[in-house]
Amino acid sequence: MADIINIADLLAQRIQALTPADLAELLRRQDDGDIIGVDEAAAELGVHPNSLRRAAVAWGVPHRRMGTEWRFSRKRLREWVRSGKTTPQ
């Protein structure tokens, strides 16, 4: 459990460190190609893919699992970032 909280703290720090320009750029990106894998989602959030996987369930980061594949919607990630839900649920 401590690992999840440490990862969650790291994710919160990275999200809170986004400058207004970074956030604006993230929100401006077009929705074509909306569904992305864990590597691209993690890159957009500035965290390691393993950190995103571990925190996704604990933090309610919107995602879907298809077998062993993790999928994220850019649009839903943006909404999640804007919502400020940066604490474990």
C-alpha positions as CSV (number, residue, x, y, z in Angstrom):
1,M,0.0,0.0,0.0
2,A,2.9,2.4,0.8
3,D,4.2,1.9,-2.8
4,I,0.8,3.0,-4.2
5,I,0.8,6.1,-2.0
6,N,4.4,7.0,-2.9
7,I,3.5,6.6,-6.6
8,A,0.4,8.6,-6.1
9,D,2.4,11.4,-4.5
10,L,4.8,11.4,-7.4
11,L,2.0,11.6,-9.9
12,A,0.4,14.4,-7.9
13,Q,3.6,16.3,-7.9
14,R,4.1,15.9,-11.6
15,I,0.6,17.0,-12.4
16,Q,0.8,20.0,-10.0
17,A,4.1,21.0,-11.6
18,L,2.4,21.5,-15.0
19,T,2.7,25.1,-16.0
20,P,-0.4,26.9,-17.4
21,A,1.3,26.7,-20.8
22,D,1.9,22.9,-20.4
23,L,-1.7,22.4,-19.4
24,A,-3.0,24.6,-22.3
25,E,-0.9,22.6,-24.7
26,L,-2.2,19.3,-23.3
27,L,-5.8,20.6,-23.6
28,R,-5.2,22.0,-27.1
29,R,-4.1,18.7,-28.7
30,Q,-6.6,17.4,-31.2
31,D,-8.8,14.5,-30.3
32,D,-8.0,12.5,-33.4
33,G,-6.1,9.5,-32.2
34,D,-7.9,9.9,-28.9
35,I,-7.2,6.4,-27.6
36,I,-3.6,5.9,-26.6
37,G,-1.5,3.3,-24.8
38,V,0.1,3.5,-21.4
39,D,3.5,4.7,-22.8
40,E,2.0,7.7,-24.5
41,A,-0.4,8.5,-21.7
42,A,2.5,8.4,-19.2
43,A,4.6,10.6,-21.4
44,E,1.8,13.2,-21.5
45,L,1.5,13.2,-17.7
46,G,5.3,13.1,-17.2
47,V,5.4,9.9,-15.3
48,H,6.8,6.4,-15.9
49,P,4.4,3.9,-17.5
50,N,4.7,1.6,-14.5
51,S,3.8,4.4,-12.1
52,L,0.7,5.2,-14.2
53,R,-0.4,1.6,-14.2
54,R,0.0,1.3,-10.4
55,A,-1.8,4.6,-9.7
56,A,-4.6,4.3,-12.3
57,V,-6.8,2.2,-10.1
58,A,-5.9,3.8,-6.8
59,W,-6.4,7.3,-8.1
60,G,-9.3,6.7,-10.5
61,V,-7.3,7.7,-13.6
62,P,-9.7,6.9,-16.4
63,H,-8.5,3.8,-18.3
64,R,-9.6,0.5,-19.8
65,R,-7.8,-2.8,-19.7
66,M,-8.1,-5.0,-22.7
67,G,-6.3,-8.2,-21.7
68,T,-2.8,-7.1,-20.8
69,E,-3.2,-3.8,-22.7
70,W,-4.0,-0.5,-20.9
71,R,-5.8,2.1,-23.0
72,F,-6.4,5.8,-22.1
73,S,-8.5,8.4,-23.8
74,R,-6.7,11.7,-24.2
75,K,-10.0,13.6,-23.7
76,R,-10.8,11.8,-20.5
77,L,-7.2,12.2,-19.2
78,R,-7.5,16.0,-19.8
79,E,-10.8,16.0,-18.0
80,W,-9.3,14.1,-15.1
81,V,-6.4,16.6,-14.9
82,R,-8.8,19.5,-14.9
83,S,-10.9,17.9,-12.2
84,G,-8.1,18.1,-9.7
85,K,-8.7,14.6,-8.5
86,T,-5.1,14.1,-7.4
87,T,-5.6,12.1,-4.3
88,P,-6.0,8.3,-3.9
89,Q,-9.7,7.2,-3.8
